[in-house]
Amino acid sequence: MSRKELLARRKPGQTLWRVIRSSKDPSVFTVFVEDSAALVGIAIAVLGIALGQILHHPYFDPAASVLIGLLLAGVALLLANESRELLLGERAPLRLIRKVKGIIRSEPSVEEVGDLFTMQLGPDEVLLAVALRFNSHLRVQELEATIDRLEQKIRRQAPVIQRIFIEAESLKRRLAA
């Protein structure tokens, strides 16, 4: 079942490994990786027992146990690494960041895109924080309308971005002056 879910998320030409690495839903790839490791472990155990019985050699069974232990340790490291990235606040994919920058730069009132930060909050939820410098001739109402328009464009063209924080640099400068 987890394999079907991963295959459903796969883009044309994308390997199953790439799907696992790019997935932001640990419940799907964790089940798949653990189930795959269990099947490989069973195969190793059967092979170790069979070789021990056929060849009358007592070391195949414990060697198989060691291999299963190494397999499980490898799976644990893989899952820890994938989950760690999500727990520590992995950034959104570069293609999404480029798309957002393009949306922002298409707005005529934006003079400069400053710092842009993203954080993957969940499988289908990204946080965006961006500092923008707007045209200095904008009044507060125009600035608010521009920010609202930008937020709507971003949400419409990149629905995974659900939380947006825009810092208006020119407004801060005007208020400080």
ABEGO torsion letter per residue (X at the ends): XAAAAAAAABBBGBBAAAAAAABABAAAAAAAAAAAAAAAAAAAAAAAAAAAAAAGBAAAAAAAAAAAAAAAAAAAAAAAAAAAAAAAGBBBBAAAAAAAAAAAAABAABABBBBBBBBBABAABBBBBBBBBBBAABBAAAAAAAAAAAAAAAAAABAABABBBBBBAAAAAAAAX
